Amino acid sequence: MSAALPGRRLRPHVKAHKTTALAWLQAARGHTGFTCATVREVEGMAAAGLGTDLLLANEVLDARRLGAVAEAGACVTLAVDSEQTVEAAAAGGVREVVVDVEVGLPRCGCDPADAGRMADLARSKGLEVRGVMGYEGRVMLVEDPEDRLAQTRTAMELLMAAHADVGGELVSAGGTGTYRENTWATEVQAGSYALMDTAYTAAGLPFEQALTVLARVVSTSPKGWAVADLGLKSLGMDHGNPTVPGGLVWFCSDEHTTFSPLDGESFAVGDLVRALPAHVDPTVALHERMHLIDGDDVVETWPVDLRGW
């Protein structure tokens, strides 16, 4: 990713790994601006010395904690898409904003035609408007490259039209799924590439799966299945079941994953298995630490220190 998007062309999204130790490795590769999803992430990144340029790419209605981070010396930029969020940014002490524009994903963002008015309102409150942000999230897992490019272009045409009305140096957009296609954005907010999950792997991206969840087989049945001690409380499930190498996952329950061995494979009580999550971000948020491994050796342990709100 650093080769494809060098330096400030990449604004890594820390919501994917929520770990300042990994953010430091990204910063060492020249990516010194970061995207955050929560106030807690902004606070934690600034406290770790990574507050050069932090973008909270979400709307908030109480920005006082963000204002305190900015007052302490970090650069904090907040997404706004309404009169209420502009007022909250100004009242909370945030000095810089981007106008969040809806570009096809039915989530946050103002109508592109209203972006200029939002920018004018923000400037009237004494805020610096750095540019625009838009997330073509519905395109991220489109498998056909031509279709993915066409849908990205449609979304970015809306964002570029809004940028013409807003001004500023930033056109912030994109993610791991469109890092190649999105040549319109001045910076791409990719996060999942660093650890990956099976949903993005299935989309044909060139990044390797780095994250697994370690579990142990706690039960087997003569009828042909095995049960591991991880389940809904330790996996992000919105993109489907995890993958267990050598097994076929049947279903996940609160504390368990039931799976059957593939041909030629067998599992016994006590065996360790590595489950590959389908969605990395919510999986990481459920855990307190990551272990860096080299074969069977634990090289280092990192706290997932950006958890929480």
N, C-alpha and C positions, 0 to 999 in steps of 0.2 A: 504494500500500500504506500509506503514511503517513496518507493521508486515511481509509482504512478502519480502520486499527489505530494510532491516535495514541499517541505516547509509550511508556510501559511495557507497553501492550497487545501490542506487537510486540517479540519478542526475536530479532533477526536471527541467522540461522544462517550463520556465516562459512565453513563447509565448502564452500558453493557457490562462493564467489569467492576465498577464501584470500588476501585482499589487504587490508592494514591501511589503505591509502589509501581504499579504498571503504568500509571500516568507519567511518572518520572521517566520511564523508559521511552515513552512516546515523545516527551519533551526533549530528551537527549537526541532524538532523531530530527529535531528542528520544528516539531509541532507544538508551539508554545501557546496557542489559543485553544481553549477547550469548550465543549458544549456540556452543559449540565441539565438534568431533568428535575432536580429538587433543590430547595433551599439548603438542605443538609449537604448536598454535594458541593454547592458553592462554598459553604462555610468550611467544609473539610479540605477542599482543594486549596483555598486561601491559607488555611492554617498550616498546610503542608509546604507552603512556599511556592505554590503553583497558581498564583492569582494574577499573573500578568495580563490575562485577557479571558475572562470567564463569561460565557453567554448562557443565561438561563432561558432555554428555548421553550418556556411555558408561561402562561399567564398566571399571575397571582393577584389577590385582592388585598394582601397585607405585605408590603415590601419592607417593613422596618428592619427585619433581620438582614436583608440584602443591603439596605442603607448602612447598617453598622459595619458590614464587611467592607463596603466601599470607603467608609469613613476611616477604616483602619489601614487603607492604602491599596487595596486590591482594585482592579478594574472590573466592574460588574456591569453587564449589559442585560437588559430585561426585555422580553418579547411583550408587545402590547397589541391589542386588536379591537379595543373599544374605549369609549370615553371613561368607563369605570377603571379599566386597567391602566390607562394613562394617568388618571388621578391618583391611583394607588402608587404608581412608580414615583410620581412627584412628591406625594405626601410621605413616602417611606424613605426618602433621601437617596434614591437611585438617580444617577446623573445621566446615564446613557441608555438608549432603547433602540430596538429594531421593530419595524412594523411587520407583524405576522400576517401573512396573506394566505387565504384559502385558495389552493390550486388544484382541487379535485378530491382531496381526502376530506370526508365530512367530519371534521374535528374542529380545532381552533383555527383562527385566522379571519380577518375581515374580507369583505368583498374586494376584489382588485380595484374596482372603481372608487372605493372609499379610502384607499390607502393614502392618497395625498392629503385628504382631510385629517386622517389620524396623525400624519406627520406634522401638519400645521398646528394641530392642537397640542401635540407634545412639545413643539418648539415654543409655543405660547406659554407653556408652563416652565420654561427654562431648561428643558431636557435637550440633550444632543441626540439627534436621530442619525444613527450610523448607517442605516440602509434598510433592507427588507429581508425577510426570511419566509420560506415556503417549503413545505415538506410533501414530496410526491410519494408518500408512504404506500399508497395502493399499488405502486409500480414495483416495489422492491423484490417481490418474489415472482414476477412475470418471467417465465422461462424462455420464451422466444426472444432472441436478441433484437430483431427488427421491431417487434411489437413493443418491447421495453423501451427502445429508443424513441419510437413514435409517441408513446404515452408520456415519456419524459419531456419531449419537445413541447407537447401540448401544455403540460403543466408549467414549464419554464417560460413559455410565451406569455402566460398570464402574469408570472412573477416579474418578468422584464418590463411589461407594460406598467405594472405597479411601481417598479423601481424608477421609471422615467418620471413619475409624478412625485415620488418620495425623495429621491436623491440619496446621497451618502455613498461611502466606499464599499459597503458590504452587499453582496447578493449571496445569502447563506441558504443552502439547500442540500438535498441529496442524502445519501446514506450508503451503507455497504452494497446494497443491491444495485445502485445506479452510479457507482463511483466512476465507471468507464464512460457511461452515456452522458452524464451531466457535465457538459463542457460550458454551460451558460453561467453556472454559479461561480463566484469568485472564491468560495470555499465550500468544501463538502463535509457534512457532519456524519462521518462514518464511525461506527463503534464496534459492531459485532465482529468485524474482520479479525480483531485481536485474539478472540477466543473461539469464535464460530459455533454453529449449531447445525443440526441435521436439516432444518428447513432451508437455510442458506446454502448448505452443501448441495442439496437437491437442485438448487437453482443454477448450478454449474459454475459457481465462483471459484477462483483459484487459490483460496486460502484453506489451510489445513485445520482440522478439528484439534484444538488444544485443550479444551475443557471437557472433563468427564466427572461424573459423580461416583465416588467409590461406594460400593455396597457389598453386602455379604449374603450368600444364599442361606436362608434360615429354615427352609423346609423343602422337601421334595415329595412327590406323589408317585406311587406305582402306576397311576393312570397316565403319567407322562409329562407332568409339569413341575416347574420349580418356582420358588418364591424368594425374592430378594427384599431386603429390609430398607427399601426406599419407595416413596409413593407420592401422592399429591402434595404432601407437605414439604417436599424437598425438590420438586421439579416444576418448571414452567410448562403448563399443559395446553396453552391456547393454540399451539401449532401442532398438537397431536402427541402421541405416545413417544417416550424415549426409545432409543435403539440399544439393545444389549448384544454386543458382538457374539456370534455363535448361537443366538437364541431368537425366537419369534415372540415378541411381546403380545400378550393377550389383552391385558387391561391393567390399569393402576387403581389402587384404592388408597385410603388415607395413609397407611404406613407401608404398603406392600406393592410390589410389581410382580405379576404372574406371567411367566413365559415358558415356552417349550423349547427344548434343544433342537437345533437344526440337524440335518442328517450328518452323522459322524461325530456329533458333539455330545457331551454329557456333563451334568452338573451334580455336585454332591453338597450336602450340608457343610457349611464352613467355607466353601469356595468364595473367593473375592471376584466380583464382576465390576466392570466399569460401564456405567450407563451414559450414553451420549444424549444430552437434552435436545429437544426439538426447538426450544426458544431459550437463548442464553441469558437474556437480561433478567427476566423474572426468576430464573433458576439461581443466578448468582445472589440475588437479593434475599434469598431464603437461607443463606449460609454465612457463617461467621469468619471463615478463613479459607484460603487456597493453599494447597501444598504444591510447590514446584518439584517435579520429579525428573530423574534421569534413570530410566529403567525402573528398578525397584527401589532406588535410593531417593529419599526426600532431601533435596538440596537446600530448600528455603521454605519458610512459611510466611505468607502475607495475610494480614488481617483485611477483611472486606470492610474497610473503615468508613465507607461512604453510605452505608445502609441507613435507613430511617428517613425521617422527614424534617 
